[in-house]
């Protein structure tokens, strides 16, 4: 009887271990950190929750966007997004084309949004070519 209970506890422990590993691997925050380390693009956002900021990583830079709700012609939607860099001191190597790429990715998800970049990024966007 004790051996049967011990086997049952081992099976339950293994199931819990597999479940914990699955939750860790599928965690979006971890995926964001992995993408930042690999210097690839990743977009983390909960489009159903306006109060949660969106997070993007691209070429090792981490950006955060604050969403603001407003009215469009037919409905309420996100109409303004203020984007800033989490660590502005680490923006060396960021180019204007990279910002245009990020804007396109935001506009794919929020087509009615007007994107405003905060300092120091707005100096790069507003500079004439």
Phi and psi restraints in degrees (value plus and minus 20) as a CYANA .aco file:
   2 UNK   PHI     -86.1   -46.1
   2 UNK   PSI     -57.2   -17.2
   3 UNK   PHI     -84.8   -44.8
   3 UNK   PSI     -59.2   -19.2
   4 UNK   PHI     -84.5   -44.5
   4 UNK   PSI     -63.5   -23.5
   5 UNK   PHI     -85.1   -45.1
   5 UNK   PSI     -61.5   -21.5
   6 UNK   PHI     -82.7   -42.7
   6 UNK   PSI     -62.1   -22.1
   7 UNK   PHI     -83.1   -43.1
   7 UNK   PSI     -61.5   -21.5
   8 UNK   PHI     -82.3   -42.3
   8 UNK   PSI     -62.1   -22.1
   9 UNK   PHI     -85.1   -45.1
   9 UNK   PSI     -57.0   -17.0
  10 UNK   PHI     -86.6   -46.6
  10 UNK   PSI     -61.4   -21.4
  11 UNK   PHI     -84.7   -44.7
  11 UNK   PSI     -62.5   -22.5
  12 UNK   PHI     -83.2   -43.2
  12 UNK   PSI     -61.3   -21.3
  13 UNK   PHI     -84.6   -44.6
  13 UNK   PSI     -58.8   -18.8
  14 UNK   PHI     -87.7   -47.7
  14 UNK   PSI     -59.2   -19.2
  15 UNK   PHI     -83.9   -43.9
  15 UNK   PSI     -62.6   -22.6
  16 UNK   PHI     -85.3   -45.3
  16 UNK   PSI     -57.4   -17.4
  17 UNK   PHI     -85.7   -45.7
  17 UNK   PSI     -63.3   -23.3
  18 UNK   PHI     -84.3   -44.3
  18 UNK   PSI     -61.0   -21.0
  19 UNK   PHI     -83.9   -43.9
  19 UNK   PSI     -63.1   -23.1
  20 UNK   PHI     -83.7   -43.7
  20 UNK   PSI     -61.8   -21.8
  21 UNK   PHI     -83.6   -43.6
  21 UNK   PSI     -61.7   -21.7
  22 UNK   PHI     -82.3   -42.3
  22 UNK   PSI     -65.4   -25.4
  23 UNK   PHI     -83.3   -43.3
  23 UNK   PSI     -57.4   -17.4
  24 UNK   PHI     -86.3   -46.3
  24 UNK   PSI     -63.7   -23.7
  25 UNK   PHI     -87.7   -47.7
  25 UNK   PSI     -56.7   -16.7
  26 UNK   PHI    -108.5   -68.5
  26 UNK   PSI     -17.4    22.6
  27 UNK   PHI     -87.5   -47.5
  27 UNK   PSI     103.0   143.0
  28 UNK   PHI     -84.2   -44.2
  28 UNK   PSI     -52.9   -12.9
  29 UNK   PHI     -84.8   -44.8
  29 UNK   PSI     -57.8   -17.8
  30 UNK   PHI     -87.4   -47.4
  30 UNK   PSI     -59.2   -19.2
  31 UNK   PHI     -82.6   -42.6
  31 UNK   PSI     -56.9   -16.9
  32 UNK   PHI     -84.2   -44.2
  32 UNK   PSI     -64.2   -24.2
  33 UNK   PHI     -85.7   -45.7
  33 UNK   PSI     -58.9   -18.9
  34 UNK   PHI     -85.3   -45.3
  34 UNK   PSI     -62.0   -22.0
  35 UNK   PHI     -85.0   -45.0
  35 UNK   PSI     -56.2   -16.2
  36 UNK   PHI     -86.2   -46.2
  36 UNK   PSI     -62.7   -22.7
  37 UNK   PHI     -86.2   -46.2
  37 UNK   PSI     -56.9   -16.9
  38 UNK   PHI    -102.0   -62.0
  38 UNK   PSI     -25.8    14.2
  39 UNK   PHI      39.2    79.2
  39 UNK   PSI      25.3    65.3
  40 UNK   PHI    -136.4   -96.4
  40 UNK   PSI     156.9   196.9
  41 UNK   PHI    -110.6   -70.6
  41 UNK   PSI     115.8   155.8
  42 UNK   PHI    -169.2  -129.2
  42 UNK   PSI     116.1   156.1
  43 UNK   PHI    -138.2   -98.2
  43 UNK   PSI      97.7   137.7
  44 UNK   PHI    -134.8   -94.8
  44 UNK   PSI      97.7   137.7
  45 UNK   PHI    -177.2  -137.2
  45 UNK   PSI     125.2   165.2
  46 UNK   PHI    -128.6   -88.6
  46 UNK   PSI      75.7   115.7
  47 UNK   PHI     -87.5   -47.5
  47 UNK   PSI     -39.6     0.4
  48 UNK   PHI     -99.4   -59.4
  48 UNK   PSI     -41.1    -1.1
  49 UNK   PHI    -131.6   -91.6
  49 UNK   PSI      86.8   126.8
  50 UNK   PHI     -90.1   -50.1
  50 UNK   PSI     -47.3    -7.3
  51 UNK   PHI     -92.3   -52.3
  51 UNK   PSI     -41.4    -1.4
  52 UNK   PHI    -104.2   -64.2
  52 UNK   PSI     110.4   150.4
  53 UNK   PHI     -93.5   -53.5
  53 UNK   PSI     133.1   173.1
  54 UNK   PHI    -110.8   -70.8
  54 UNK   PSI     128.6   168.6
  55 UNK   PHI    -144.8  -104.8
  55 UNK   PSI     117.6   157.6
  56 UNK   PHI    -154.0  -114.0
  56 UNK   PSI     125.8   165.8
  57 UNK   PHI    -148.6  -108.6
  57 UNK   PSI     118.9   158.9
  58 UNK   PHI    -173.6  -133.6
  58 UNK   PSI     106.6   146.6
  59 UNK   PHI      34.4    74.4
  59 UNK   PSI      13.5    53.5
  60 UNK   PHI      65.1   105.1
  60 UNK   PSI     -19.6    20.4
  61 UNK   PHI    -118.9   -78.9
  61 UNK   PSI     121.2   161.2
  62 UNK   PHI    -130.5   -90.5
  62 UNK   PSI     106.1   146.1
  63 UNK   PHI    -139.4   -99.4
  63 UNK   PSI     126.8   166.8
  64 UNK   PHI    -146.1  -106.1
  64 UNK   PSI     116.1   156.1
  65 UNK   PHI    -142.0  -102.0
  65 UNK   PSI     111.0   151.0
  66 UNK   PHI    -116.2   -76.2
  66 UNK   PSI     104.2   144.2
  67 UNK   PHI    -115.2   -75.2
  67 UNK   PSI     121.3   161.3
  68 UNK   PHI    -147.8  -107.8
  68 UNK   PSI     111.4   151.4
  69 UNK   PHI    -105.1   -65.1
  69 UNK   PSI     123.7   163.7
  70 UNK   PHI    -177.2  -137.2
  70 UNK   PSI    -192.7  -152.7
  71 UNK   PHI    -124.3   -84.3
  71 UNK   PSI     119.7   159.7
  72 UNK   PHI    -127.0   -87.0
  72 UNK   PSI    -188.9  -148.9
  73 UNK   PHI     -84.0   -44.0
  73 UNK   PSI     -52.9   -12.9
  74 UNK   PHI    -135.3   -95.3
  74 UNK   PSI     -41.1    -1.1
  75 UNK   PHI    -179.0  -139.0
  75 UNK   PSI     158.2   198.2
  76 UNK   PHI    -105.4   -65.4
  76 UNK   PSI     115.8   155.8
  77 UNK   PHI    -175.9  -135.9
  77 UNK   PSI     150.4   190.4
  78 UNK   PHI     -93.0   -53.0
  78 UNK   PSI      99.0   139.0
  79 UNK   PHI    -132.7   -92.7
  79 UNK   PSI     -32.6     7.4
  80 UNK   PHI    -164.2  -124.2
  80 UNK   PSI     113.8   153.8
  81 UNK   PHI    -152.4  -112.4
  81 UNK   PSI     101.0   141.0
  82 UNK   PHI    -118.4   -78.4
  82 UNK   PSI      99.8   139.8
  83 UNK   PHI    -131.5   -91.5
  83 UNK   PSI     114.2   154.2
  84 UNK   PHI    -160.0  -120.0
  84 UNK   PSI     141.3   181.3
  85 UNK   PHI    -107.1   -67.1
  85 UNK   PSI     120.0   160.0
  86 UNK   PHI     -87.2   -47.2
  86 UNK   PSI     -59.4   -19.4
  87 UNK   PHI    -145.7  -105.7
  87 UNK   PSI      67.2   107.2
  88 UNK   PHI     -82.8   -42.8
  88 UNK   PSI     -42.9    -2.9
  89 UNK   PHI     -91.5   -51.5
  89 UNK   PSI     -33.4     6.6
  90 UNK   PHI    -123.0   -83.0
  90 UNK   PSI      -1.1    38.9
  91 UNK   PHI    -104.9   -64.9
  91 UNK   PSI      -8.3    31.7
  92 UNK   PHI     -83.5   -43.5
  92 UNK   PSI     107.0   147.0
  93 UNK   PHI      80.0   120.0
  93 UNK   PSI     -26.0    14.0
  94 UNK   PHI     -95.4   -55.4
  94 UNK   PSI     112.5   152.5
  95 UNK   PHI    -133.4   -93.4
  95 UNK   PSI     145.8   185.8
  96 UNK   PHI     -81.5   -41.5
  96 UNK   PSI     -59.2   -19.2
  97 UNK   PHI     -82.8   -42.8
  97 UNK   PSI     -52.4   -12.4
  98 UNK   PHI     -84.5   -44.5
  98 UNK   PSI     -59.6   -19.6
  99 UNK   PHI     -87.8   -47.8
  99 UNK   PSI     -57.7   -17.7
 100 UNK   PHI     -84.6   -44.6
 100 UNK   PSI     -58.2   -18.2
 101 UNK   PHI     -81.9   -41.9
 101 UNK   PSI     -65.7   -25.7
 102 UNK   PHI     -83.4   -43.4
 102 UNK   PSI     -59.5   -19.5
 103 UNK   PHI     -81.4   -41.4
 103 UNK   PSI     -62.2   -22.2
 104 UNK   PHI     -82.7   -42.7
 104 UNK   PSI     -59.9   -19.9
 105 UNK   PHI     -86.2   -46.2
 105 UNK   PSI     -57.5   -17.5
 106 UNK   PHI     -88.2   -48.2
 106 UNK   PSI     -63.3   -23.3
 107 UNK   PHI     -88.0   -48.0
 107 UNK   PSI     -44.2    -4.2
 108 UNK   PHI     -84.0   -44.0
 108 UNK   PSI     -59.9   -19.9
 109 UNK   PHI    -106.7   -66.7
 109 UNK   PSI     -50.9   -10.9
 110 UNK   PHI    -150.9  -110.9
 110 UNK   PSI      62.1   102.1
 111 UNK   PHI     -86.5   -46.5
 111 UNK   PSI     -42.9    -2.9
 112 UNK   PHI    -113.0   -73.0
 112 UNK   PSI     -18.8    21.2
 113 UNK   PHI    -100.9   -60.9
 113 UNK   PSI     123.9   163.9
 114 UNK   PHI    -123.4   -83.4
 114 UNK   PSI     106.8   146.8
 115 UNK   PHI    -119.6   -79.6
 115 UNK   PSI     107.4   147.4
 116 UNK   PHI    -138.6   -98.6
 116 UNK   PSI     106.6   146.6
 117 UNK   PHI    -115.0   -75.0
 117 UNK   PSI     117.5   157.5
 118 UNK   PHI    -112.0   -72.0
 118 UNK   PSI     144.3   184.3
 119 UNK   PHI     -77.8   -37.8
 119 UNK   PSI     119.1   159.1
 120 UNK   PHI    -114.1   -74.1
 120 UNK   PSI     -19.6    20.4
 121 UNK   PHI     -87.2   -47.2
 121 UNK   PSI     -53.9   -13.9
 122 UNK   PHI     -83.9   -43.9
 122 UNK   PSI     -43.8    -3.8
 123 UNK   PHI     -88.2   -48.2
 123 UNK   PSI     -52.7   -12.7
 124 UNK   PHI     -96.3   -56.3
 124 UNK   PSI     -57.1   -17.1
 125 UNK   PHI     -91.6   -51.6
 125 UNK   PSI     -60.1   -20.1
 126 UNK   PHI    -103.2   -63.2
 126 UNK   PSI     -30.6     9.4
 127 UNK   PHI     -89.4   -49.4
 127 UNK   PSI     114.3   154.3
 128 UNK   PHI     -93.5   -53.5
 128 UNK   PSI     123.6   163.6
